[in-house]
Structures are given as structure tokens and as C-alpha cells.
Amino acid sequence: MKILLLTTLLLQSMLFASFSANIIDAVTLAPIKGATINDSVLSVTSDINGSFSINSLEKPLHVKACGYRPYKITDESSDKVLKLEPLVVKALYLSFWHTSNQSPKLRDILKIIDETEVNTVVVDVKNEYGHTSFKTSFEQANSYGADKSIINRNIKEFMSLLKAKNIYTIARIVTFKDELQATNNVDYAIKNKDGSLWRNKDNMAWVDPFDVRAHNYAISIAQEAAKVGFDEINFDYIRFPAKEGLHFSKESTQENRVKAISDFLILAQKRLKKYGVFISADTYGNICWTKDDNNIGQTISSMEPHVDYLAPMLYPSGFVSGSFLFKNPSNHPHAVIYRSIKNIEDRIDSKRVRPWLQYFKDYAHERRHYREFEVKEQIRATQEINTNGWMMWSPSSRYHMEYFIKDKSL
């Protein structure tokens, strides 16, 4: 019996290999505390000296720290000092219909990145209709026709191009607004009180955020994005519809809604862990100003523990007249961004906040065009409040290079 026990312990010890190292900032050489190092199951954090030790035979191991690029420890790695490259994200959004390798909009964005401080692209991987921009191996989605509008025919070439330019890549996944999934799974689609399929003003159906099948579906597509090499997964429409009188599988109370969104993020963390990707979640802008969930399941305090970055959509046009004591908030782009993030500093470190900024004409107040002044004022606010950068939302993915030339006065 003792021999069997000793043999078992010996075999177990052979299954694991200890790897220890120190993690430092590649620029300042300062130790990085709180970085996470993980394989598909295990996870440890670096201490105040940046030191860690993990017992695992898996490779690669992934190293993540907010404000830095992801790092991989491979079979060839022998360094005992791991230098993480600091990164403040400055991102342009590339919409679904422009994600091909031959896209003129992609070419324009790459030129802006070559000649300015922009360093990141947010790429639509799954849109609100439910289509994926490249062919995935997720057969459930493909059986619904998610692959029928493939825009990118060579995702490997696409990712290689971006990586060659050291571009940080973010995959945007539209989560619960999903026409294809909802119409093919009416049993867990959101319904009207009479039991009929509900559609929003865009005539799009949604799946029920309470249902774990909807969770698994979106995360499966996120895994496909992680597999091809995206650095970060950005979940959009990770909420309940802002609409009363709908029927869900559970009672739509604040407690239930908040738990459903948290449960989704917890599951996403678990299933995406082995890929080493960062996770971000988009929220309404007014999440920065309310303590309740706005009837959509989103609060700073409930989402913060389960994401690397929170991405409030702080479009000045999205705030009603009178917000911030301004008749027209869209006329005050700096104040809207700065004050909103300042207001949540007690709940989340601003270095883990990366807002979406407005790059489109004001639709709510004076129809003001958002040009160089307005764009730079929003960017200036993120710099002053020390966020993890910004993501610029242009529905058409059209941008002007001169807007992103660094202002030497900042």
C-alpha cells in the first residue's frame, strides 16, 4: 500500500513542472504586482516584487496585467525576468462589412496607425444579425447561416498583417442581440407577454440573457476569435434590452438581471482562460452616474470583478439635455468624458476603464458635426483622467488622419 502511495505521489510530481520568474515593466523596469499567470486551469498572481511560481506542464503559459500587452511563456522560454510592454490602447473600430483583407477602410486605418499614435483595431467578429466576419469552426452557428455573409476569406493572413505591425487586436462580439440565434432558438428568445417573438426597433430579435445556452453560444464564438490570435475579446450588447413588458425565463428583477450578466462574464473568464486574452465589456454611458442597473443588468460594481477592462459608451450625444447641467451635452465633449470617469473612481481604477468615444454627428441636440476639435477634446479627457486609452466609434469606419496627430500641448 505504501509503495503504491509513493508511486502515485511520484507520478503526480512528474506531471507538473515548476516555473518561476519575475515580471517587470519593459520601460521602467519596475516590478509588476498583481499580474496573472495561468494555464487552462491554474492561475497565480505576481507579488509585490513581481515574483511568481506556477506548477504546470502546459505551454504556453499566459501572462496578463492591465495596461500591458499579453505575454506568452513558451517551451523555448528560459528567461527568469519577463518584460511586459506597456500599452495605452488607442483604437479605431473596423465595422463588419470592412473586415476583408482588401478593404479600403482597413487600408486607411493601417495608414493612420503607421503615421500616428493609433495602435489598435477593434474588429467586428459577430454582428447583431448573428453573422461572423470569418469562417469559424462553431458548427451550431454555421448551421443557422452565420457563415453566409463571410467578409474575410483568409483570417490567418488578416491577423498576420496586423501582428506584423504590432497592432493590438480586439474582437467585438455582439452578445445577446442576435437575429439568427434567436429565430433558430425561439424557446430561449426574448418574447412579448403574449408569447410572440419580440423584436426591437431595428427589427432584430434577441436571446434571453438568463439562459445559459445564450451564454455558451456567444462565448463559443469568442473562443473562435481567441484561437485565431485576437488579443482581447470585447462583449457588446451584454445586457438586457432597455424595454419594459418583455417575457424572460426568469423574473426580471434587478438582482436577477445583475446576476445573469455576472454569470455570463464568469463563464467567459473560465472558457477563455486558456487563450490568455483580455476581456472587456461595453456598457451604457449612464452606468457611470447611476447606482442601479438601469433595468439592463449593468452596474460598475457587479461587472468590475469579472472583466479586465470596462468600456462605457460615453458618447456626449447619448446624454439627455440637462445632463452635467448642460443644455446640450454634445457641445461639451471633454466634460462629459472626464466627469463620467471621475465619478466612478471609487468603484474601478481608471486604468481599467477604456471608453468608447464619439466619431459621428450629434443626433440628439444641435446636429453638431464631430470633427477634429471634438475628437481631440474627448481624447484629452481620457489622458487627464488616466484611462487605459480609448476606442473610437465611427459606424462607417471612416477616419481622418489629422485628428490623431499628437497635439504637443497635451
C-alpha positions as CSV (number, residue, x, y, z in Angstrom):
1,M,0.0,0.0,0.0
2,K,2.9,2.4,0.9
3,I,4.7,1.5,-2.3
4,L,1.5,2.3,-4.3
5,L,1.1,5.6,-2.5
6,L,4.7,6.6,-3.1
7,T,4.4,5.6,-6.7
8,T,1.3,7.7,-7.1
9,L,2.9,10.7,-5.5
10,L,6.0,10.3,-7.7
11,L,3.8,10.1,-10.8
12,Q,1.9,13.2,-9.7
13,S,5.2,15.1,-9.2
14,M,6.3,14.2,-12.7
15,L,3.1,15.6,-14.1
16,F,3.9,19.1,-13.1
17,A,6.9,21.3,-13.6
18,S,7.6,24.4,-11.6
19,F,8.3,27.7,-13.4
20,S,9.3,30.8,-11.5
21,A,10.2,34.2,-12.7
22,N,9.9,38.0,-12.0
23,I,7.7,40.3,-14.1
24,I,8.8,43.8,-14.7
25,D,7.8,46.8,-16.8
26,A,9.8,46.8,-20.0
27,V,10.3,50.5,-19.9
28,T,10.6,51.5,-16.3
29,L,12.0,48.1,-15.2
30,A,9.7,48.4,-12.1
31,P,8.2,45.1,-10.8
32,I,4.6,44.4,-11.7
33,K,2.4,43.4,-8.9
34,G,-0.9,41.5,-9.5
35,A,-0.1,40.1,-12.9
36,T,-1.9,36.9,-13.6
37,I,-0.1,33.8,-14.9
38,N,-2.2,30.9,-16.0
39,D,-2.6,27.7,-18.0
40,S,-6.0,26.3,-18.9
41,V,-6.8,25.5,-15.2
42,L,-4.3,27.0,-12.8
43,S,-3.9,30.7,-12.1
44,V,-1.4,32.6,-9.9
45,T,-0.6,36.3,-9.4
46,S,2.7,38.0,-9.0
47,D,3.6,39.5,-5.7
48,I,4.8,43.0,-4.7
49,N,8.2,42.2,-6.2
50,G,6.7,40.8,-9.4
51,S,7.7,37.3,-8.4
52,F,5.6,34.2,-9.1
53,S,5.8,30.4,-9.3
54,I,3.4,28.1,-11.1
55,N,3.4,24.3,-11.3
56,S,2.3,23.3,-14.8
57,L,3.4,21.3,-17.7
58,E,1.2,23.2,-20.1
59,K,2.6,25.5,-22.7
60,P,2.2,28.2,-23.5
61,L,1.5,29.9,-20.1
62,H,-0.2,33.3,-20.4
63,V,0.8,36.4,-18.5
64,K,-1.7,39.3,-18.3
65,A,-1.5,42.6,-16.5
66,C,-3.9,45.5,-17.2
67,G,-2.0,48.3,-19.1
68,Y,0.3,45.8,-20.8
69,R,0.4,43.7,-23.9
70,P,-0.3,40.0,-23.3
71,Y,2.8,37.8,-22.9
72,K,3.3,34.1,-23.6
73,I,5.7,31.7,-21.9
74,T,6.6,29.0,-24.4
75,D,8.6,25.8,-24.4
76,E,11.6,27.8,-25.5
77,S,11.2,30.4,-22.7
78,S,14.1,30.3,-20.3
79,D,14.1,33.9,-19.1
80,K,13.6,34.4,-15.4
81,V,12.8,38.1,-15.9
82,L,9.7,38.7,-18.1
83,K,9.4,42.2,-19.5
84,L,5.9,43.3,-20.3
85,E,5.4,46.0,-22.8
86,P,3.1,48.9,-21.6
87,L,0.1,49.7,-23.7
88,V,-2.3,52.5,-23.7
89,V,-4.9,51.5,-26.2
90,K,-5.8,54.0,-29.0
91,A,-8.3,52.1,-31.1
92,L,-10.3,52.6,-34.3
93,Y,-13.4,50.5,-35.0
94,L,-13.5,48.5,-38.2
95,S,-17.1,47.5,-39.0
96,F,-18.3,44.1,-40.1
97,W,-18.6,45.0,-43.8
98,H,-15.0,46.3,-44.0
99,T,-13.1,43.3,-42.4
100,S,-11.7,41.8,-45.7
101,N,-8.0,41.9,-46.4
102,Q,-8.7,44.1,-49.5
103,S,-10.9,46.6,-47.7
104,P,-10.1,50.3,-48.5
105,K,-11.2,51.2,-45.0
106,L,-8.7,48.7,-43.5
107,R,-6.0,50.2,-45.7
108,D,-6.9,53.7,-44.5
109,I,-6.8,52.6,-40.8
110,L,-3.4,50.9,-41.3
111,K,-2.0,54.1,-42.8
112,I,-3.3,56.1,-39.8
113,I,-1.6,53.5,-37.5
114,D,1.6,53.8,-39.4
115,E,1.7,57.6,-39.1
116,T,0.1,58.4,-35.8
117,E,-0.1,57.1,-32.2
118,V,-3.2,54.9,-33.0
119,N,-2.1,51.3,-32.2
120,T,-5.3,49.2,-32.0
121,V,-8.1,47.9,-34.2
122,V,-11.5,46.8,-32.9
123,V,-12.8,44.2,-35.4
124,D,-16.4,43.0,-35.8
125,V,-16.3,39.2,-35.4
126,K,-20.0,38.7,-34.8
127,N,-22.5,41.4,-35.6
128,E,-26.1,41.9,-34.3
129,Y,-27.6,39.9,-37.0
130,G,-25.5,36.9,-35.9
131,H,-23.2,36.7,-38.8
132,T,-19.5,36.1,-38.3
133,S,-16.9,38.0,-40.3
134,F,-14.8,34.9,-40.9
135,K,-15.5,31.2,-41.2
136,T,-15.4,29.7,-37.7
137,S,-15.5,26.0,-36.7
138,F,-18.5,26.6,-34.5
139,E,-21.0,24.4,-36.3
140,Q,-24.1,25.4,-34.4
141,A,-23.7,29.0,-35.6
142,N,-22.8,27.9,-39.1
143,S,-25.9,25.7,-39.3
144,Y,-28.0,28.8,-38.8
145,G,-26.3,30.6,-41.6
146,A,-23.8,32.7,-39.5
147,D,-21.2,31.9,-42.2
148,K,-23.3,33.0,-45.1
149,S,-22.0,36.6,-45.2
150,I,-18.3,35.9,-44.7
151,I,-16.3,39.0,-45.4
152,N,-12.9,37.8,-44.6
153,R,-11.8,34.7,-46.6
154,N,-8.4,34.5,-45.1
155,I,-8.4,35.3,-41.4
156,K,-4.8,34.0,-41.0
157,E,-3.5,36.5,-43.5
158,F,-5.5,39.2,-41.9
159,M,-4.2,38.5,-38.4
160,S,-0.6,38.1,-39.7
161,L,-0.8,41.6,-41.3
162,L,-1.9,43.2,-38.1
163,K,0.6,41.3,-35.9
164,A,3.5,42.2,-38.3
165,K,2.7,45.9,-37.5
166,N,2.5,45.1,-33.7
167,I,-1.2,46.2,-33.7
168,Y,-3.2,45.3,-30.7
169,T,-6.3,43.4,-31.8
170,I,-9.8,43.5,-30.2
171,A,-12.6,41.2,-31.4
172,R,-16.0,42.7,-30.9
173,I,-18.7,40.1,-30.2
174,V,-22.4,41.3,-30.2
175,T,-23.7,39.1,-27.4
176,F,-27.5,38.9,-26.7
177,K,-28.8,40.9,-29.7
178,D,-28.7,38.0,-32.3
179,E,-31.3,37.6,-35.0
180,L,-30.0,34.2,-36.3
181,Q,-29.6,32.6,-32.9
182,A,-33.0,33.9,-31.7
183,T,-35.0,32.9,-34.7
184,N,-33.4,29.4,-34.7
185,N,-34.0,29.0,-30.9
186,V,-37.3,30.6,-30.2
187,D,-37.6,28.6,-27.0
188,Y,-34.9,30.9,-25.4
189,A,-35.5,34.1,-27.4
190,I,-36.9,37.1,-25.7
191,K,-40.7,37.3,-26.2
192,N,-43.6,39.6,-25.8
193,K,-46.0,39.0,-23.0
194,D,-48.3,37.2,-25.4
195,G,-45.6,34.7,-26.2
196,S,-44.7,36.1,-29.7
197,L,-41.1,36.7,-30.7
198,W,-40.1,40.2,-29.6
199,R,-38.1,42.5,-32.0
200,N,-36.5,45.8,-31.2
201,K,-36.9,49.0,-33.3
202,D,-34.2,47.7,-35.7
203,N,-36.4,44.6,-36.2
204,M,-33.8,42.4,-34.6
205,A,-34.6,39.6,-32.2
206,W,-32.6,38.9,-29.0
207,V,-31.8,35.8,-27.0
208,D,-32.6,35.7,-23.3
209,P,-29.7,36.8,-21.1
210,F,-30.9,34.5,-18.3
211,D,-30.4,31.4,-20.5
212,V,-27.1,29.7,-20.2
213,R,-27.5,28.4,-23.8
214,A,-27.2,32.0,-25.0
215,H,-24.1,32.4,-22.8
216,N,-22.4,29.4,-24.3
217,Y,-23.2,30.4,-27.8
218,A,-21.6,33.9,-27.6
219,I,-18.6,32.5,-25.7
220,S,-18.1,29.8,-28.3
221,I,-17.7,32.5,-31.0
222,A,-15.4,34.4,-28.7
223,Q,-13.2,31.3,-28.4
224,E,-13.0,31.2,-32.2
225,A,-11.7,34.8,-32.2
226,A,-9.2,33.9,-29.5
227,K,-8.0,30.8,-31.4
228,V,-7.0,32.9,-34.5
229,G,-5.0,35.3,-32.3
230,F,-7.0,38.3,-31.1
231,D,-5.5,39.9,-28.0
232,E,-8.8,40.9,-26.5
233,I,-12.5,39.9,-26.6
234,N,-14.9,42.8,-26.4
235,F,-18.5,41.9,-25.5
236,D,-21.1,44.4,-26.7
237,Y,-24.8,44.2,-26.1
238,I,-24.0,42.4,-22.9
239,R,-27.2,43.5,-21.3
240,F,-31.0,43.2,-21.2
241,P,-33.0,45.3,-23.7
242,A,-34.0,48.7,-22.4
243,K,-37.6,47.8,-22.9
244,E,-40.4,47.1,-20.4
245,G,-43.1,44.5,-20.7
246,L,-41.0,41.6,-22.1
247,H,-41.1,38.0,-21.1
248,F,-38.0,36.2,-19.9
249,S,-37.3,32.7,-18.4
250,K,-36.9,34.3,-15.0
251,E,-38.5,37.2,-13.2
252,S,-36.8,40.4,-14.4
253,T,-35.7,41.9,-11.1
254,Q,-32.5,43.9,-10.7
255,E,-31.0,41.1,-8.6
256,N,-31.7,38.5,-11.2
257,R,-30.6,40.7,-14.1
258,V,-27.3,41.7,-12.5
259,K,-26.6,38.0,-11.6
260,A,-27.2,36.9,-15.2
261,I,-24.7,39.4,-16.6
262,S,-22.2,38.4,-13.9
263,D,-22.7,34.7,-14.6
264,F,-22.0,35.3,-18.3
265,L,-18.8,37.0,-17.5
266,I,-17.7,34.4,-15.0
267,L,-18.3,31.7,-17.6
268,A,-16.4,33.7,-20.3
269,Q,-13.5,34.1,-17.9
270,K,-13.4,30.3,-17.4
271,R,-13.7,29.3,-21.0
272,L,-11.3,31.9,-22.4
273,K,-8.7,31.4,-19.8
274,K,-6.5,29.0,-21.7
275,Y,-6.1,31.6,-24.6
276,G,-4.7,34.4,-22.5
277,V,-7.0,37.0,-24.0
278,F,-8.1,40.1,-22.1
279,I,-11.9,40.6,-21.7
280,S,-13.7,43.9,-21.9
281,A,-17.4,44.7,-21.7
282,D,-19.3,47.6,-23.2
283,T,-21.8,49.4,-21.1
284,Y,-24.3,52.3,-21.3
285,G,-22.6,55.6,-20.6
286,N,-25.1,56.4,-17.8
287,I,-23.8,53.4,-15.8
288,C,-21.2,56.0,-14.6
289,W,-24.0,58.0,-13.0
290,T,-26.5,55.5,-11.5
291,K,-26.2,53.1,-8.7
292,D,-29.0,50.7,-10.0
293,D,-28.8,48.6,-13.1
294,N,-30.9,50.8,-15.4
295,N,-33.1,47.8,-15.9
296,I,-30.5,46.2,-18.2
297,G,-28.3,44.3,-15.7
298,Q,-25.3,46.5,-15.8
299,T,-23.6,48.1,-12.8
300,I,-19.9,49.1,-12.3
301,S,-19.6,47.1,-9.0
302,S,-21.1,43.9,-10.4
303,M,-19.2,43.8,-13.7
304,E,-15.8,45.1,-12.5
305,P,-14.7,41.9,-10.8
306,H,-15.2,39.8,-13.9
307,V,-13.5,41.9,-16.7
308,D,-10.1,43.3,-17.4
309,Y,-11.5,46.5,-18.9
310,L,-14.9,48.2,-18.7
311,A,-15.9,50.2,-21.8
312,P,-18.7,52.7,-21.1
313,M,-20.1,54.2,-24.3
314,L,-19.6,57.9,-23.3
315,Y,-20.9,59.5,-26.5
316,P,-21.8,63.0,-25.5
317,S,-24.9,62.8,-27.8
318,G,-26.1,59.8,-25.7
319,F,-26.8,62.0,-22.7
320,V,-30.1,63.9,-22.4
321,S,-30.4,67.6,-22.2
322,G,-29.7,68.8,-18.7
323,S,-27.0,66.2,-18.0
324,F,-23.9,67.7,-16.4
325,L,-26.1,70.9,-16.1
326,F,-25.6,71.3,-19.9
327,K,-28.5,72.1,-22.2
328,N,-26.6,70.3,-25.0
329,P,-24.0,67.8,-23.6
330,S,-22.7,67.2,-27.1
331,N,-21.3,70.7,-27.0
332,H,-19.0,69.7,-24.1
333,P,-17.1,66.6,-25.2
334,H,-14.3,67.0,-22.7
335,A,-16.5,67.5,-19.7
336,V,-18.8,64.5,-20.5
337,I,-15.8,62.1,-20.7
338,Y,-13.8,63.4,-17.8
339,R,-16.6,63.8,-15.3
340,S,-18.2,60.5,-16.1
341,I,-15.0,58.5,-15.4
342,K,-14.1,60.7,-12.4
343,N,-17.5,59.7,-10.9
344,I,-16.6,56.0,-10.8
345,E,-13.1,56.2,-9.4
346,D,-14.4,54.8,-6.1
347,R,-15.6,51.6,-7.9
348,I,-13.0,50.9,-10.5
349,D,-9.4,52.1,-11.2
350,S,-9.5,54.4,-14.2
351,K,-6.6,52.4,-15.6
352,R,-9.1,49.6,-16.2
353,V,-11.6,51.9,-17.9
354,R,-11.4,52.4,-21.7
355,P,-14.4,54.4,-23.0
356,W,-15.9,54.4,-26.4
357,L,-15.7,57.9,-27.9
358,Q,-17.9,59.6,-30.4
359,Y,-16.8,59.9,-34.0
360,F,-20.2,60.7,-35.6
361,K,-22.6,63.6,-36.0
362,D,-24.6,64.7,-33.0
363,Y,-28.0,63.1,-33.4
364,A,-29.7,64.3,-30.2
365,H,-29.2,68.0,-29.8
366,E,-27.9,70.5,-32.3
367,R,-26.8,68.1,-35.0
368,R,-23.2,69.3,-34.4
369,H,-20.5,67.7,-36.5
370,Y,-17.9,65.9,-34.6
371,R,-14.6,66.9,-36.2
372,E,-11.0,67.5,-35.0
373,F,-11.8,69.7,-32.1
374,E,-14.5,67.4,-30.6
375,V,-12.5,64.2,-31.2
376,K,-9.3,65.7,-29.6
377,E,-11.3,67.1,-26.6
378,Q,-12.6,63.6,-25.8
379,I,-9.1,62.1,-26.2
380,R,-7.7,64.8,-23.9
381,A,-10.2,63.9,-21.2
382,T,-9.1,60.3,-21.2
383,Q,-5.4,61.3,-20.9
384,E,-6.2,63.6,-18.0
385,I,-8.2,61.0,-16.1
386,N,-5.5,58.3,-16.9
387,T,-7.7,55.7,-18.6
388,N,-6.4,52.7,-20.5
389,G,-6.9,54.7,-23.6
390,W,-10.0,54.9,-25.8
391,M,-11.9,53.3,-28.6
392,M,-13.3,55.5,-31.4
393,W,-16.7,54.6,-32.7
394,S,-17.3,55.5,-36.4
395,P,-20.2,53.4,-37.8
396,S,-18.8,53.8,-41.3
397,S,-15.2,53.2,-40.1
398,R,-14.2,56.4,-41.8
399,Y,-11.5,58.4,-40.0
400,H,-9.3,61.5,-40.6
401,M,-5.6,61.1,-40.0
402,E,-5.1,64.7,-38.9
403,Y,-7.4,64.1,-35.9
404,F,-4.9,61.7,-34.5
405,I,-1.7,63.6,-34.9
406,K,-0.4,64.2,-31.4
407,D,-1.0,67.7,-30.0
408,K,2.3,68.7,-28.5
409,S,0.5,70.9,-25.9
410,L,-1.1,67.7,-24.3
